[in-house]
């Protein structure tokens, strides 16, 4: 998954929900993430929704990565199709004053 954005903007936060119809109800898909490139990369949090049917990924603060294209490579186990819902927080970049 790649999230490019316009010059002069920043990607502040990312939240993804992964679901599939190929696992029994209440069993979330097994999703892994290859280690992202670019250092330092911010904290990534995996979790599950309250009903346990979706896997979630959250990057609440992209830090120094906010101004560049975000690329995430996922690995999927136990299913051949996956639905991804995304919430991206995008903002205009602030100009620095000299």
N, CA, C and O of each residue as an XYZ file, in Angstrom:
392
protein
N       0.845     -1.148      0.000
C       0.000      0.000      0.000
C       0.899      1.222      0.000
O       1.849      1.315      0.778
N       0.583      2.158     -0.887
C       1.367      3.377     -0.981
C       0.427      4.576     -0.895
O      -0.609      4.612     -1.560
N       0.794      5.552     -0.076
C      -0.033      6.749      0.114
C       0.798      7.985     -0.226
O       1.442      8.567      0.647
N       0.779      8.385     -1.509
C       1.453      9.638     -1.857
C       0.533     10.806     -1.522
O      -0.684     10.637     -1.442
N       1.101     11.970     -1.329
C       0.292     13.169     -1.108
C       1.037     14.375     -1.660
O       2.244     14.327     -1.895
N       0.302     15.441     -1.859
C       0.830     16.624     -2.542
C       1.953     17.289     -1.751
O       1.964     17.267     -0.520
N       2.887     17.875     -2.476
C       3.925     18.677     -1.851
C       3.247     19.790     -1.065
O       2.272     20.385     -1.523
N       3.762     20.057      0.097
C       3.168     21.093      0.935
C       2.124     20.561      1.897
O       1.525     21.332      2.647
N       1.896     19.249      1.889
C       0.981     18.633      2.848
C       1.766     17.640      3.695
O       2.900     17.286      3.373
N       1.146     17.202      4.775
C       1.777     16.175      5.606
C       0.730     15.148      6.010
O      -0.434     15.484      6.233
N       1.143     13.929      6.097
C       0.290     12.824      6.525
C       0.558     12.618      8.012
O       1.597     12.078      8.393
N      -0.386     13.053      8.853
C      -0.169     13.046     10.299
C      -0.370     11.676     10.937
O       0.422     11.270     11.788
N      -1.425     10.956     10.535
C      -1.752      9.685     11.187
C      -2.460      8.759     10.212
O      -3.073      9.207      9.243
N      -2.368      7.460     10.481
C      -2.996      6.429      9.643
C      -3.656      5.409     10.554
O      -3.079      5.000     11.561
N      -4.869      5.000     10.198
C      -5.555      3.910     10.905
C      -6.197      3.027      9.840
O      -6.930      3.519      8.982
N      -5.924      1.726      9.893
C      -6.433      0.773      8.913
C      -7.203     -0.337      9.622
O      -6.843     -0.753     10.723
N      -8.274     -0.813      8.969
C      -9.061     -1.946      9.448
C      -9.023     -3.009      8.366
O      -9.361     -2.729      7.216
N      -8.618     -4.230      8.713
C      -8.522     -5.339      7.776
C      -9.599     -6.367      8.110
O      -9.747     -6.755      9.269
N     -10.346     -6.807      7.107
C     -11.349     -7.842      7.310
C     -11.369     -8.760      6.097
O     -10.940     -8.374      5.010
N     -11.868     -9.974      6.286
C     -12.014    -10.926      5.193
C     -13.225    -11.810      5.458
O     -13.585    -12.066      6.607
N     -13.843    -12.270      4.386
C     -14.961    -13.201      4.505
C     -14.484    -14.648      4.546
O     -15.299    -15.566      4.635
N     -13.181    -14.857      4.483
C     -12.624    -16.202      4.379
C     -12.298    -16.850      5.720
O     -11.909    -18.017      5.754
N     -12.447    -16.126      6.819
C     -12.218    -16.721      8.134
C     -13.553    -16.788      8.865
O     -14.463    -16.021      8.551
N     -13.685    -17.687      9.831
C     -14.942    -17.766     10.583
C     -15.255    -16.441     11.289
O     -14.350    -15.684     11.640
N     -16.534    -16.180     11.486
C     -16.950    -14.955     12.156
C     -16.251    -14.842     13.518
O     -16.185    -15.808     14.278
N     -15.744    -13.673     13.800
C     -15.040    -13.449     15.051
C     -13.562    -13.797     15.016
O     -12.854    -13.620     16.008
N     -13.092    -14.295     13.867
C     -11.668    -14.615     13.714
C     -11.065    -13.601     12.743
O     -11.365    -13.642     11.550
N     -10.228    -12.702     13.229
C      -9.676    -11.674     12.354
C      -8.623    -12.237     11.405
O      -8.011    -13.263     11.702
N      -8.408    -11.582     10.275
C      -7.363    -12.037      9.361
C      -5.985    -11.855      9.999
O      -5.770    -10.945     10.799
N      -5.067    -12.733      9.630
C      -3.683    -12.624     10.103
C      -2.924    -11.733      9.136
O      -2.657    -12.120      7.998
N      -2.581    -10.551      9.591
C      -1.886     -9.572      8.771
C      -0.560     -9.240      9.429
O      -0.504     -8.928     10.618
N       0.510     -9.309      8.642
C       1.842     -8.928      9.118
C       2.332     -7.778      8.255
O       1.867     -7.584      7.132
N       3.253     -7.040      8.781
C       3.811     -5.891      8.073
C       5.313     -6.076      7.947
O       6.006     -6.336      8.931
N       5.811     -5.934      6.706
C       7.271     -5.939      6.533
C       7.813     -4.659      7.144
O       7.164     -3.614      7.094
N       8.988     -4.744      7.714
C       9.595     -3.576      8.349
C       9.702     -2.433      7.330
O      10.340     -2.592      6.290
N       9.083     -1.284      7.623
C       9.152     -0.149      6.698
C      10.569      0.411      6.609
O      11.348      0.335      7.559
N      10.878      0.972      5.451
C      12.182      1.596      5.272
C      12.093      3.049      5.711
O      11.004      3.589      5.908
N      13.221      3.654      5.855
C      13.269      5.047      6.292
C      13.392      5.093      7.798
O      12.589      4.505      8.522
N      14.402      5.796      8.256
C      14.597      5.850      9.707
C      14.560      7.297     10.145
O      15.003      8.160      9.387
N      14.077      7.595     11.276
C      13.398      6.686     12.185
C      11.944      6.492     11.765
O      11.289      7.446     11.344
N      11.434      5.269     11.877
C      10.034      5.024     11.547
C       9.241      5.025     12.842
O       9.676      4.443     13.835
N       8.077      5.675     12.845
C       7.302      5.800     14.077
C       6.710      4.478     14.565
O       6.747      3.462     13.872
N       6.174      4.527     15.758
C       5.551      3.363     16.386
C       4.325      2.905     15.614
O       3.499      3.723     15.207
N       4.205      1.591     15.411
C       3.061      0.984     14.721
C       2.358      0.078     15.719
O       2.994     -0.737     16.388
N       1.041      0.226     15.815
C       0.276     -0.557     16.777
C      -0.720     -1.458     16.045
O      -1.573     -0.972     15.302
N      -0.609     -2.776     16.258
C      -1.602     -3.726     15.747
C      -2.588     -4.032     16.857
O      -2.223     -4.024     18.033
N      -3.848     -4.305     16.490
C      -4.855     -4.662     17.478
C      -6.028     -5.346     16.813
O      -5.942     -5.789     15.668
N      -7.137     -5.427     17.551
C      -8.373     -6.035     17.041
C      -9.534     -5.121     17.407
O      -9.469     -4.386     18.393
N     -10.590     -5.170     16.612
C     -11.789     -4.417     16.939
C     -12.468     -5.064     18.146
O     -12.141     -6.194     18.510
N     -13.403     -4.358     18.760
C     -14.077     -4.851     19.966
C     -14.740     -6.207     19.764
O     -14.724     -7.045     20.666
N     -15.331     -6.432     18.571
C     -15.993     -7.724     18.340
C     -15.012     -8.807     17.879
O     -15.405     -9.956     17.677
N     -13.742     -8.443     17.714
C     -12.715     -9.418     17.370
C     -12.688     -9.856     15.922
O     -11.925    -10.757     15.574
N     -13.503     -9.243     15.056
C     -13.573     -9.711     13.671
C     -12.590     -9.022     12.732
O     -12.317     -9.540     11.649
N     -12.057     -7.877     13.115
C     -11.130     -7.136     12.263
C      -9.780     -6.981     12.950
O      -9.694     -6.881     14.174
N      -8.737     -6.963     12.143
C      -7.404     -6.610     12.608
C      -7.229     -5.119     12.333
O      -7.655     -4.629     11.288
N      -6.616     -4.407     13.247
C      -6.400     -2.974     13.052
C      -4.910     -2.658     13.077
O      -4.119     -3.359     13.708
N      -4.553     -1.605     12.390
C      -3.198     -1.076     12.415
C      -3.321      0.419     12.617
O      -4.123      1.073     11.951
N      -2.543      0.961     13.521
C      -2.592      2.386     13.806
C      -1.179      2.952     13.860
O      -0.292      2.397     14.507
N      -0.993      4.066     13.167
C       0.233      4.851     13.281
C      -0.245      6.241     13.699
O      -0.542      7.074     12.843
N      -0.322      6.499     15.005
C      -0.938      7.733     15.477
C      -0.133      8.993     15.187
O      -0.695     10.088     15.169
N       1.162      8.863     14.960
C       1.990     10.041     14.687
C       3.112      9.612     13.752
O       4.000      8.857     14.148
N       3.074     10.090     12.514
C       4.088      9.685     11.534
C       5.422     10.396     11.713
O       6.395     10.057     11.039
N       5.482     11.363     12.596
C       6.757     12.021     12.892
C       7.458     12.521     11.645
O       6.855     13.209     10.820
N       8.739     12.176     11.504
C       9.540     12.662     10.373
C       9.105     12.078      9.041
O       9.489     12.601      7.994
N       8.321     11.017      9.047
C       7.846     10.395      7.811
C       6.647     11.134      7.214
O       6.208     10.796      6.116
N       6.111     12.135      7.915
C       4.854     12.777      7.518
C       4.899     13.487      6.170
O       3.855     13.650      5.539
N       6.040     13.903      5.718
C       6.119     14.677      4.470
C       6.404     13.831      3.241
O       6.342     14.337      2.121
N       6.715     12.553      3.424
C       7.037     11.705      2.277
C       5.918     10.688      2.027
O       5.018     10.514      2.849
N       5.999     10.026      0.874
C       5.031      8.975      0.551
C       5.166      7.843      1.557
O       6.271      7.378      1.838
N       4.040      7.405      2.095
C       4.021      6.291      3.040
C       3.828      5.000      2.250
O       2.854      4.865      1.508
N       4.750      4.051      2.406
C       4.633      2.758      1.747
C       4.687      1.668      2.804
O       5.635      1.586      3.585
N       3.647      0.828      2.817
C       3.560     -0.291      3.753
C       3.350     -1.567      2.957
O       2.454     -1.635      2.115
N       4.174     -2.585      3.216
C       4.072     -3.888      2.544
C       3.520     -4.900      3.539
O       4.145     -5.193      4.558
N       2.328     -5.433      3.225
C       1.651     -6.361      4.110
C       1.792     -7.798      3.633
O       1.902     -8.059      2.435
N       1.789     -8.726      4.583
C       1.775    -10.155      4.313
C       0.487    -10.704      4.914
O       0.147    -10.390      6.054
N      -0.217    -11.513      4.160
C      -1.505    -12.046      4.583
C      -1.410    -13.559      4.705
O      -0.878    -14.223      3.816
N      -1.929    -14.111      5.812
C      -1.921    -15.565      6.018
C      -3.346    -16.049      6.241
O      -4.126    -15.382      6.920
N      -3.690    -17.194      5.681
C      -4.981    -17.814      5.939
C      -6.134    -17.274      5.119
O      -7.279    -17.663      5.348
N      -5.873    -16.398      4.179
C      -6.925    -15.849      3.319
C      -6.292    -15.397      2.006
O      -5.097    -15.107      1.951
N      -7.097    -15.340      0.958
C      -6.595    -14.884     -0.341
C      -7.146    -13.521     -0.727
O      -6.665    -12.904     -1.677
N      -8.162    -13.042      0.011
C      -8.680    -11.695     -0.265
C      -8.834    -10.951      1.048
O      -9.050    -11.549      2.103
N      -8.719     -9.649      0.963
C      -8.722     -8.809      2.144
C      -9.404     -7.491      1.807
O      -9.179     -6.925      0.738
N     -10.230     -7.008      2.713
C     -10.824     -5.681      2.573
C     -10.120     -4.761      3.561
O      -9.946     -5.104      4.731
N      -9.717     -3.590      3.079
C      -9.026     -2.629      3.926
C      -9.811     -1.331      3.931
O     -10.063     -0.742      2.880
N     -10.196     -0.889      5.120
C     -10.793      0.434      5.305
C      -9.711      1.309      5.912
O      -8.972      0.871      6.793
N      -9.617      2.550      5.440
C      -8.540      3.427      5.894
C      -9.068      4.769      6.368
O     -10.042      5.302      5.836
N      -8.405      5.295      7.374
C      -8.627      6.668      7.816
C      -7.254      7.330      7.839
O      -6.358      6.904      8.568
N      -7.102      8.372      7.034
C      -5.830      9.079      6.917
C      -6.034     10.516      7.367
O      -6.990     11.164      6.941
N      -5.165     11.019      8.208
C      -5.227     12.411      8.636
C      -4.170     13.183      7.873
O      -2.972     13.011      8.093
N      -4.631     14.037      6.975
C      -3.776     14.810      6.095
C      -3.958     16.291      6.404
O      -5.084     16.750      6.598
N      -2.859     17.042      6.453
C      -2.943     18.463      6.775
C      -2.008     19.244      5.874
O      -1.045     18.701      5.333
N      -2.303     20.524      5.722
C      -1.410     21.416      4.982
C      -0.152     21.643      5.793
O      -0.208     21.730      7.020
N       0.970     21.740      5.125
C       2.226     21.978      5.825
C       2.309     23.412      6.286
O       1.829     24.318      5.605
N       2.908     23.621      7.424
C       3.100     24.976      7.924
C       4.396     25.516      7.361
O       5.397     24.806      7.267
N       4.363     26.773      6.992
C       5.591     27.410      6.480
C       6.412     27.874      7.659
O       5.884     28.385      8.647
N       7.709     27.690      7.541
C       8.578     28.164      8.615
C       8.856     29.655      8.422
O       8.924     30.145      7.295
N       9.013     30.354      9.519
C       9.313     31.787      9.485
C      10.771     31.981      9.824
O      11.317     31.322     10.709
N      11.393     32.900      9.103
C      12.821     33.176      9.362
C      12.987     34.598      9.802
O      14.106     35.035     10.070
